Amino acid sequence: MHPMFVRRASLVIFGLCFASSTALAQSPGWAEAMFEKTSHDFGFVARGADASYRFKITNKYPQQVHIANTRTTCGCTAARPSKDLLESGETAYIEVTMDTRKFTRKKDSNLIVTFDAPSYAEVKLPISAYIRTDVVLTPGMVNFGTLGKGTESHKTIGIAYAGREDWKITKVETKNPHMTAKVVEKSRENGRINYDLVVDLKGDAPVGDLRNQLILFTDDAKSPRVPVLVEGRVEAEITINPRSVSFGVLTAGDSKTVNIVLRGRKPFEIEKIESESGNSAYEVRLPKTTKPVHVLPLSVKAPDKSGKFAEHFTVTIKGMKEPLEFTARGEVVPTTAGK
């Protein structure tokens, strides 16, 4: 099969964009400045609840940033980054989870993030929580899993309380307009009270990750709020991965190929692939088959001019009104530097 590529030369938006590298400001707080928040308090959480929080980190510098290690100072917490190498302008998350099954009451920890590029740095992020012993969630969160766009879903989890005989959940709050929630009292005897939390996801939920927090309000004056984590993912009819392609660092004149995977819920056909600049440095093989998964080898030949480059692509699917989109980026260094 010969390489095929459709270009829209009239839509020149950014094509190959080059930017000179400047030195990272070696201020003492350069690493900490990348974090959106530098601490987190889970507050009062029920025992058995899934308690997790994502620290958002954005590379504000022209150089690559590498996360060498993440660790926590207490066995009650664990952490993992969504990626460890961030290109300039890229965003990642470091997810921290609190173990509410083995541990109870007041817990304090620190997330330690170590960087080794562009220079060494260490950031300490305090984490705290109070794990209640009187309220237990089973299971620990509302998990809708992966759903197709337009799909409605219904989930129920149990809430058990041991303590006051007149304890009540007064209301449930959700700020997601695509979700409704209610509690139904199931039993009440000798200070042991059971509720069902019923959560419905509407069919108009947008494509993307579903990550919310429901709040149960109780008549407990000291700790009236009980958070409940909600997770899931709504997928489009066809997904593309990765949405942001990295060619990394190339030497002038070098070629590199990266695979783009399109995955559908049923077989589909790709009509055309277009780059907004129509730059001849890119090449892709256009399949002519109908199937649920397509692997597209995208190649680039690095130009002679050094610097960073980026390109925007659209993929038109037969029968779909809106095209899919992805971007590709990388950096070209002189031949001597590459060697």
Sequence and secondary structure as in RCSB ss.txt:
>XXXX:A:sequence
MHPMFVRRASLVIFGLCFASSTALAQSPGWAEAMFEKTSHDFGFVARGADASYRFKITNKYPQQVHIANTRTTCG
CTAARPSKDLLESGETAYIEVTMDTRKFTRKKDSNLIVTFDAPSYAEVKLPISAYIRTDVVLTPGMVNFGTLGKG
TESHKTIGIAYAGREDWKITKVETKNPHMTAKVVEKSRENGRINYDLVVDLKGDAPVGDLRNQLILFTDDAKSPR
VPVLVEGRVEAEITINPRSVSFGVLTAGDSKTVNIVLRGRKPFEIEKIESESGNSAYEVRLPKTTKPVHVLPLSV
KAPDKSGKFAEHFTVTIKGMKEPLEFTARGEVVPTTAGK
>XXXX:A:secstr
     EE TT  SSSS           TTTTGGGBS S EEEEEEEET  EEEEEEEE  SSS EEEEEEEESST
TEEEEES SEE TT EEEEEEEE TTT  EEEEEEEEEEEEESS EEEEEEEEEEEEEEEEEESSSEEEEEEETT
  EEEEEEEEEES TT  EEEEE   TTEEEEEEEEEEETTEEEEEEEEEE TT  SEEEEEEEEEEES SS  E
EEEEEEEEEE SEEEE SEEEEEEEETT EEEEEEEEEEEEEE EEEEEESS  TTEEE      EEEEEEEEEE
E  SS EEEEEEEEEEETT SS EEEEEEEEEE HHHH 
